[in-house]
């Protein structure tokens, strides 16, 4: 099943062929958007400087990548040399090592290894750029690099991944959620795309271009009409999804991975609005429903993170989590309708499912990241187990809280418990249900 998961991962990422403004895939390499380096732009190191190989601790060797190393001035560091290098470890796995050096070649700072790529095999740097992406006035570092996600290079596909390092006081921060979202967007092909991604997050609605406004208006109209249509029907979950997909195709709306994530979000928001209407005069049930909804979303997020870790990465698990969370807008609506209809007690079935859920959790904990050695090296497995050990208690806490919130053990609570038990079981059996 892990090989199947990898195939799916490569299919998702096949549309991504990131390049950048420093050295683009189909354009001549350049140091910045300007014709010459300026404050905030990188000056390329002379290409006459050869790549240098130096020994490193633990039997590793480090080879500097001269054409992706630059002179740059950074707010917290002054004038420094940004160095890209390839480290080959004793076990053969290659890593991208980024650092800042002074004029004498002394290392001033070594960048953290992004979690998204820490178990992958580094191939080459496609682009490096120095731009303020978070609007704090300090230049951040954008890196686009090629990686092999499998244990060996032979027969494996190459994935180009963006990594963002946000400049803080005397340090740079790598945020795995930002890297995941960039990868999951399916639209990152240049450094300019990365910058646009951050601008889109930050810009107010009034600042949107006319094209953006028209596109968003069309999207909102389609989703409003869809919402009115599906809430008035007795469609099943799958029928609702198919209805949205058909309308998105009909109106040529975004059907990329990111676009589908947004579609599921709209489904969730649609039914959340309907749920709020149903609970307008029942504050007690609304408080309980909101607490359950939040707890379920926490559990799904942790399960997605665990699947991501146990399968050696892959944005398919991030997409799956986003879409499941969207569907829970619909599922919580079903829960509320059942509660308002005064459901019968289902204590025996509820208790039996609780025992099954506990058993599934125990199996998941015992399994950990076993089998991951097929996809990565010993260090990658070690780091993955560390990540699993960090995420699993959060999942367990969320599920325990869910059981406390559904202690009435009626048919409505049983409905949600069945969904969660099935989802945890899917992670163990690797019959991956992304919803």
VOGU-3710 file (C-alpha; in Angstrom, 3 decimals, decimal comma):
1> xxxxxxxxxx> 0,000/0,000/0,000  2,905/2,375/0,641  3,988/2,026/-2,997  0,464/2,927/-4,070  0,552/5,953/-1,769  3,802/7,068/-3,387  2,280/6,746/-6,846  -0,606/8,925/-5,737  1,796/11,427/-4,263  3,722/11,689/-7,537
11> xxxxxxxxxx> 0,480/12,096/-9,453  -0,524/14,999/-7,210  2,829/16,664/-7,562  3,323/15,971/-11,267  2,048/19,431/-12,192  4,670/21,154/-10,033  7,910/22,021/-11,792  9,092/24,938/-9,657  11,843/27,195/-10,812  12,679/30,629/-9,567
21> xxxxxxxxxx> 13,850/34,132/-10,174  17,428/33,432/-9,285  17,931/30,602/-11,790  14,766/29,544/-13,584  14,359/26,241/-15,366  13,668/27,716/-18,779  15,341/31,097/-18,399  18,940/32,255/-17,955  20,023/32,420/-14,318  19,719/35,849/-12,740
31> xxxxxxxxxx> 20,430/37,226/-9,307  17,249/39,230/-8,810  14,359/40,918/-10,614  16,661/43,856/-11,274  19,544/43,892/-13,735  22,069/44,207/-10,922  22,124/43,331/-7,230  20,642/45,854/-4,824  19,660/45,897/-1,185  17,330/42,945/-0,888
41> xxxxxxxxxx> 18,737/41,227/-3,959  21,338/38,523/-4,118  24,616/39,046/-5,918  25,757/35,789/-7,521  29,137/34,402/-6,568  31,528/34,408/-9,498  31,071/31,200/-11,481  34,854/30,834/-11,615  34,804/29,771/-7,964  34,763/25,967/-8,075
51> xxxxxxxxxx> 32,530/23,777/-5,946  34,398/22,827/-2,809  34,223/19,485/-1,074  35,036/19,380/2,620  34,838/16,617/5,199  32,130/16,809/7,836  31,479/15,018/11,071  30,075/11,490/11,045  31,810/10,533/7,788  29,773/12,998/5,698
61> xxxxxxxxxx> 31,200/15,238/2,974  29,930/18,705/2,038  30,102/20,103/-1,503  29,394/23,784/-2,013  27,016/24,689/-4,863  28,752/27,751/-6,260  26,072/28,933/-8,699  23,463/28,909/-5,915  25,590/30,763/-3,331  25,284/34,551/-3,134
71> xxxxxxxxxx> 26,524/37,744/-1,508  23,586/39,352/0,284  22,845/41,945/2,944  20,407/40,788/5,630  18,911/43,059/8,276  19,992/40,983/11,286  23,363/39,986/9,815  24,688/42,737/7,587  26,723/41,738/4,517  27,197/37,965/4,440
81> xxxxxxxxxx> 27,624/35,128/1,979  24,673/32,776/1,624  25,981/29,298/0,859  24,084/26,353/-0,649  25,805/23,000/-0,235  25,142/19,297/-0,762  26,008/17,019/2,147  26,444/13,322/1,470  26,033/11,327/4,663  27,841/8,105/5,522
91> xxxxxxxxxx> 24,708/6,102/4,588  24,585/7,732/1,146  21,606/10,011/1,761  22,091/13,568/0,481  20,890/16,734/2,202  20,732/20,393/1,245  22,700/22,439/3,773  22,213/26,217/3,839  24,386/28,602/5,827  25,621/32,177/6,228
101> xxxxxxxxxx> 29,353/32,863/6,215  31,515/35,914/6,839  34,222/37,307/4,558  36,768/34,866/5,976  34,540/31,869/5,297  33,577/31,259/8,925  30,074/29,862/9,401  27,856/32,388/11,183  24,571/30,510/10,965  23,250/27,166/9,684
111> xxxxxxxxxx> 19,643/27,059/8,509  17,241/24,480/9,981  16,363/21,436/7,879  12,708/21,839/6,736  10,539/19,022/8,121  8,814/18,549/4,761  12,043/17,355/3,137  14,154/16,145/6,066  13,834/12,451/5,125  14,106/13,004/1,343
121> xxxxxxxxxx> 17,177/12,662/-0,879  18,392/16,067/-2,105  19,209/16,365/-5,805  19,757/20,009/-6,804  18,813/23,640/-6,117  16,579/25,251/-8,727  16,350/28,761/-7,303  17,218/30,956/-4,334  15,693/34,360/-3,666  15,737/36,893/-0,832
131> xxxxxxxxxx> 12,388/38,645/-0,413  10,178/39,858/2,412  7,272/37,400/2,235  5,632/38,087/5,602  5,613/41,904/5,452  7,789/42,577/8,493  10,411/44,534/6,550  13,072/41,809/6,733  14,234/39,750/3,779  13,288/36,091/4,018
141> xxxxxxxxxx> 14,847/33,227/2,070  12,991/31,260/-0,612  14,544/28,034/-1,879  13,227/25,759/-4,630  15,022/22,415/-4,767  14,641/18,954/-6,308  14,346/15,874/-4,093  13,888/12,132/-4,407  11,246/11,015/-1,908  12,175/7,314/-1,957
151> xxxxxxxxxx> 15,118/5,606/-0,333  17,060/5,187/-3,582  17,302/7,339/-6,701  16,851/4,479/-9,177  13,330/4,384/-10,559  12,087/7,191/-8,282  10,446/10,394/-9,446  11,878/13,821/-8,685  9,784/16,269/-6,654  10,508/20,004/-6,593
161> xxxxxxxxxx> 9,687/21,461/-3,189  9,660/25,092/-1,994  11,105/25,900/1,421  10,579/29,251/3,135  12,843/30,579/5,884  11,387/33,599/7,696  13,975/35,955/9,161  13,729/36,643/12,874  16,328/38,161/15,200  19,548/36,335/14,396
171> xxxxxxxxxx> 17,694/33,249/13,142  15,509/31,915/10,343  12,319/29,934/11,015  11,073/27,097/8,822  7,325/26,495/9,138  6,240/23,036/7,929  2,599/24,166/7,620  3,592/26,955/5,212  5,752/24,563/3,159  2,919/22,028/3,078
181> xxxxxxxxxx> 0,403/24,636/1,948  2,731/25,845/-0,783  3,202/22,283/-2,030  -0,501/21,513/-1,726  -1,497/24,607/-3,728  -0,262/22,981/-6,950  0,539/26,431/-8,363  4,126/27,051/-7,266  6,355/27,052/-10,337  8,538/30,123/-9,699
191> xxxxxxxxxx> 9,732/32,318/-6,869  7,165/34,865/-8,069  4,453/32,290/-7,359  5,669/32,004/-3,772  5,567/35,774/-3,315  2,104/35,934/-4,892  0,935/33,192/-2,529  1,888/35,283/0,491  0,438/38,463/-0,993  -2,863/36,695/-1,630
201> xxxxxxxxxx> -2,972/35,689/2,037  -2,316/39,219/3,226  -4,135/41,525/0,820  -7,564/42,874/1,859  -10,566/42,196/-0,299  -10,678/45,815/-1,470  -7,167/45,483/-2,865  -8,016/42,590/-5,163  -7,694/43,163/-8,891  -10,741/43,383/-11,109
211> xxxxxxxxxx> -9,925/39,934/-12,509  -9,682/38,482/-9,020  -12,944/40,136/-8,024  -14,784/38,839/-11,094  -13,424/35,343/-10,584  -14,308/35,349/-6,899  -17,773/36,727/-7,630  -18,439/33,892/-10,079  -17,148/31,328/-7,577  -19,275/32,752/-4,767
221> xxxxxxxxxx> -22,378/32,783/-6,968  -21,940/29,153/-7,995  -21,414/28,100/-4,390  -24,428/30,068/-3,138  -26,638/28,365/-5,716  -25,162/24,972/-4,895  -25,707/25,508/-1,192  -29,373/26,382/-1,643  -29,771/23,333/-3,827  -28,122/20,720/-1,601
231> xxxxxxxxxx> -29,516/21,810/1,770  -33,041/21,562/0,380  -32,434/18,012/-0,820  -31,989/14,637/0,801  -28,731/13,954/-1,005  -26,173/11,632/0,498  -22,651/12,803/1,229  -21,308/11,310/-2,000  -24,156/12,784/-4,042  -23,414/16,245/-2,636
241> xxxxxxxxxx> -19,751/15,965/-3,590  -20,623/14,801/-7,112  -23,087/17,681/-7,490  -20,402/20,204/-6,566  -17,851/18,556/-8,861  -20,266/18,622/-11,803  -21,049/22,316/-11,292  -17,385/23,215/-10,906  -16,682/21,427/-14,202  -19,636/23,091/-15,896
251> xxxxxxxxxx> -18,488/26,577/-14,895  -14,799/25,767/-15,441  -13,901/26,579/-11,851  -10,600/25,610/-10,276  -10,329/21,816/-10,024  -6,665/21,710/-8,975  -5,809/20,062/-5,667  -6,074/23,437/-3,971  -9,326/24,172/-5,814  -10,831/20,905/-4,598
261> xxxxxxxxxx> -9,780/21,709/-1,040  -11,665/24,992/-1,401  -14,697/23,189/-2,812  -14,893/20,964/0,268  -14,482/24,039/2,464  -17,488/25,611/0,746  -19,513/22,444/1,360  -18,638/22,596/5,044  -19,484/26,293/5,332  -22,792/25,734/3,549
271> xxxxxxxxxx> -23,985/23,139/6,047  -22,486/25,039/8,984  -24,734/27,969/8,102  -27,722/25,637/7,970  -26,744/24,149/11,333  -26,522/27,611/12,898  -30,066/28,325/11,697  -31,332/25,089/13,235  -29,717/25,948/16,581  -30,688/29,631/16,671
281> xxxxxxxxxx> -32,981/29,013/19,651  -31,074/26,202/21,362  -27,924/27,687/22,892  -27,189/24,584/24,970  -27,127/22,233/21,988  -25,181/24,783/19,936  -22,476/24,985/22,605  -22,217/21,200/22,713  -22,222/20,899/18,908  -19,524/23,540/18,460
291> xxxxxxxxxx> -17,317/21,815/21,039  -17,757/18,419/19,352  -17,093/19,918/15,918  -13,864/21,540/17,075  -12,717/18,336/18,762  -13,458/16,238/15,669  -11,488/18,663/13,498  -8,547/18,377/15,891  -8,680/14,585/15,666  -8,831/14,629/11,852
301> xxxxxxxxxx> -5,908/17,076/11,675  -3,806/14,814/13,896  -4,727/11,722/11,874  -3,688/13,501/8,674  -0,371/14,480/10,254  0,196/10,910/11,413  -0,578/9,500/7,951  1,781/12,072/6,460  4,577/11,007/8,834  4,000/7,263/8,485
311> xxxxxxxxxx> 4,087/7,414/4,683  7,247/9,474/4,297  5,470/12,687/3,382  3,149/13,518/0,516  0,620/16,322/0,126  -2,182/13,812/-0,516  -2,538/13,403/3,255  -2,779/17,174/3,741  -5,444/17,411/1,023  -7,292/14,481/2,564
321> xxxxxxxxxx> -7,375/16,167/5,966  -8,618/19,461/4,502  -11,438/17,735/2,666  -12,489/15,599/5,595  -12,728/18,691/7,775  -14,944/20,251/5,107  -17,218/17,219/5,091  -17,670/17,439/8,839  -19,677/20,606/8,267  -22,219/18,325/6,600
331> xxxxxxxxxx> -21,798/15,547/9,157  -22,355/17,867/12,104  -25,533/19,038/10,389  -26,726/15,432/10,291  -25,790/15,085/13,976  -27,855/18,153/14,916  -30,892/16,986/12,942  -30,699/13,662/14,754  -30,426/15,416/18,133  -33,417/17,628/17,398
341> xxxxxxxxxx> -35,415/14,495/16,550  -34,767/13,151/20,090  -32,651/10,097/19,250  -32,889/6,864/21,192  -30,166/5,596/23,466  -27,509/3,467/21,746  -25,332/2,750/24,764  -24,476/-0,906/23,987  -23,371/-0,159/20,432  -21,611/3,009/21,563
351> xxxxxxxxxx> -19,653/1,135/24,247  -18,709/-1,607/21,788  -17,422/0,989/19,311  -15,537/2,769/22,091  -13,719/-0,483/22,827  -12,966/-0,927/19,120  -11,635/2,618/18,902  -9,382/2,046/21,915  -8,096/-1,152/20,315  -7,407/0,677/17,045
361> xxxxxxxxxx> -5,507/3,396/18,874  -3,405/0,808/20,682  -2,572/-0,904/17,383  -1,702/2,415/15,769  0,620/3,318/18,629  2,299/-0,092/18,507  2,738/0,097/14,738  4,271/3,577/14,827  6,281/4,032/11,618  7,066/0,353/11,001
371> xxxxxxxxxx> 7,618/-0,273/7,303  8,848/3,267/6,629  12,348/1,867/6,117  11,112/0,854/2,648  10,873/4,550/1,762  13,718/6,228/3,607  16,941/5,639/5,526  17,544/4,977/9,223  17,784/8,667/10,089  14,543/9,369/8,242
381> xxxxxxxxxx> 12,785/6,579/10,149  14,157/7,918/13,433  12,884/11,432/12,721  9,523/10,075/11,588  9,127/8,083/14,812  9,925/11,234/16,760  7,212/13,089/14,866  4,755/10,241/15,403  5,491/10,195/19,128  4,729/13,915/19,221
391> xxxxxxxxxx> 1,440/13,735/17,290  -0,104/10,549/18,699  -0,818/11,909/22,223  -2,662/14,856/20,645  -4,864/12,444/18,682  -5,541/10,402/21,790  -6,446/13,536/23,771  -8,838/14,739/21,081  -10,617/11,357/20,939  -10,881/11,160/24,728
401> xxxxxxxxxx> -12,432/14,622/24,747  -14,857/13,519/22,026  -16,033/10,618/24,189  -16,606/12,973/27,108  -18,665/15,310/24,927  -20,800/12,432/23,604  -21,342/10,672/26,929  -25,113/10,684/26,277  -24,400/7,689/24,007  -27,437/8,224/21,834
411> xxxxxxxxxx> -27,885/7,453/18,122  -26,550/10,870/17,083  -23,347/10,397/19,079  -23,041/6,854/17,719  -23,201/8,247/14,158  -20,116/10,422/14,742  -18,283/7,720/16,692  -18,725/5,280/13,807  -17,097/7,759/11,419  -14,110/8,387/13,696
421> xxxxxxxxxx> -13,600/4,698/14,479  -13,608/3,878/10,775  -11,110/6,674/10,079  -8,648/5,503/12,748  -9,020/1,923/11,531  -8,212/3,042/7,975  -4,889/4,453/9,158  -3,958/1,132/10,743  -5,058/-1,105/7,883  -3,636/1,309/5,276
431> xxxxx> -6,876/1,101/3,368  -6,565/4,832/3,090  -9,892/6,573/3,258  -8,990/10,241/2,854  -12,415/11,291/4,014
//
